[in-house]
């Protein structure tokens, strides 16, 4: 019995060590709230989402910094909408990695000096997201139809959304990590935002709908882009 208890204790300790190491590897480095504000004929409308940035902490450093969260959906009323994707357009390329650095670079621009990953937990306040930091913006004429996606220019949103509509601005705000992986809200910390599939139901169906939406908006998909990652990351 003593022999069995000894091995049970060792296995329990090993499980705790492995579990703790997985938390260390997968815990977000920082989280930030991305907010989009739009001027409409009915006043300012806004939407926001919590995004989590997870650096590569594997021992062999063979991975890459990743993102958890979803595109920011803004209900503009009158059947109109705006979606800030988890993507940036770099010329003829769609970049899915720059979203990881939006808050970090926005704080750096606001502070007038470079901000490192290890400094993000000490950042406070709301900072503007401007210029090349602004992710791709699209609008859907019909939320149930990915073919209805249209690219929205930050400086001429009315061309797609209609008269009286304009992008007022985007902001980033660092928020506490909380007690990940039990960051269920409240004192435990804000979890990443989920629910985009309820807005865009075709995302929940396996297939090429995400790619269809990006193509309809005139966005490039060369280079093996995983189209769904422009809308949601696990």
N, C-alpha and C positions, 0 to 999 in steps of 0.2 A: 504493500500500500504506500509506503514511504517513497519507494522508487517511482511509482506512478505519479504521486503528488509532486515529486521533484521535477519530472519531465513536463507535467501539466503547467507547473509554474514557469519553467523555462520557455515553453511554447507561448504562454500568455505574455511573457515579457517580450518575446520576439515579435508577436503580433502588435504589441504596443509600439515597439520601435519602428516596425514597417509602416504602421498606420501614421505615426508621427512624421516619418520621413515623407510619406505621400502628401500629408498636409503641407509640409514645408515646400515641396516641389510645386504643388498645385495652388497654393494660396495666392490670391492676387497681390501684386506689388502695390497697386493703388486702384481706386475707383474714382470715376468722375461722372458728374451729371452734365450731359449735353442738352442744351435747351435751344429751341428754335422759335423765334417770334416772327409773326407775319402780320402786317397791316392789312385789314380788310374793310369793306364798306360798313361792316358791323362792329368795328373796333379791332383791337389787337387780339389775335389768337396765338396760343403757344402750345408747345408739346415738349416733353423732355423724357430722357431715359438715363438710367444708371448703367455705365459700362465699366467692366473690370479688365485691367491689363495684367497679364501673367507673363513674366519673363521666363526664359529658358533656365531652369535650375537643375537640369539633369547633369549627372556627373561627367558625362562625355561631351556636354555642350553641343549636341548634334541637332538640337531642335531650333525653335525660333520663338520670339515673343509673340504671344497670341492674345486674342480678345474674347471676352464673353459678353453677351448682350445682344441687343437687336437694334435695327434701324429706328429712328425717331419718327413717330407718326403725329402729324398735326391735323386735327379736324378743323377745317376752316368754315364749316357751316355751308348751307346752300348746296350741299352735295359735293363740295370741293375739298381737296386734301393736299397735303404736302408731305413727302417722306424724305428724310435725310438718311441716305444709305451709309453703310459701313464701308465706304469706298471713296477713292479720289481718282479723278481722271488726270493722268499725266501724258498729255499729248495723245498719241495713238494707243495708249496703254491704260488699262483699268487697274489701279493699285489697291489691294486689299489690306496692306500692312500699315499704311500711313495713319489710319484711324487709331492705331495703338499709341501714337505720339502726339495726338491733337492737344490734349490737356497739357502735357509736358512742354510743348512748343508754345502754346498760348500763354502759359505762365512765364516762360522765358521772354516772350515778346513784351508782355506787360511789365515785367520787372526790369527789362533792359539788360538782362544777362542770362547766360545759359543755366537751365535747371536740370539737374541729373535725376535719374530714377530714385536714388536714395534720398533725394530732397523732396520728393513729391508728397510724402506723408506729412511734411511740415508746411505745405502750402495752404493758404486760406483765402477766402474771398472769391468773387466771381470775376472772370476775365473774359474779354471778347475773343471770339474765334473769327479771324478775318483772313482775307486773301486766299492763299493757297491752302490754308488749313481748313477751309470750308469743304465739307464732303459733298459728293454728288447729290443734287436735289432733283426729285422726280415727282410727278403728280399722275394720278390715275383717273381717267374719265369714268371708269367703272371699276370699282374695287374687286369685282369678281372676275375681271378680264385682264390678264397680264399684258395682252396686246394693246391695251389702252394707255400704257405708260408713256409719258412724255417728259423730256428733260426740261428742267426749269432753270433759267439763268438767274444768278443772284442779283444782277443789276437790271433785269427786265422780266420779272416774274409775271407781270400783267399780260405778256404775250401768250402765256399758257393759261393762267388762272383767271384773267379778265381784268377789266378796268377797276381800279381802286385797290388792287392787290399788290403788295410789295414785300420783299424780305426786309424786315426791320433789323434783324441781327441774330447772331448765334453766340452763345456763351458757354464756357466750361467752368465747372466748380468741383474742386477736389472734395470728396466725401470720405468719411472713415471706412476702413475695410470691414470693421466689425469683427465678430467672432466666426469667421469662415471656418468650416463649412456649415455652421448653424446660424448664418446671418439671415434670419427669417423676417427681420423687421424690428422696429422699436429699438430697445436697448441693445439688441444683438447685432444691429447694423443693417443698413439697407441692402437688400439683395439686388442683383442685376434685374433690369426690367424685362418682363416677358409679356407676350400677348399679341405680337404682330400677326400671328397666324389667324387670330380672330378677326383682324382687320383685312388681311389678305388671305382668304381661305385656300387659294390655290397653292400656297406655300406648304400646306400640310399634306398635299398629295404628291407622292413620288413621281418624278418626271422632269421635264425640261421647262416648266413654267417660269422659274426664276430667270433662266437664260432668255426665254421669250420676252420677258418684261424688259430686261436690259437691252436686248436687240431693238425692241420697239422704241426705246428711248434714244436709240442711236449710239449706244455705248459699245466700245470695243471689247471683244471676248477672246482675243488671241492670247497665246501663251499659257493655255491650260487653266484659265480662271475658273474657280469654283463659284458659279453664279449665285448659289444660295447664300454664300457667305457675305454677299453684299447686303443681305436682309437679316440674317441671324447667325449667331455663333454660339455653340454650346459651351 
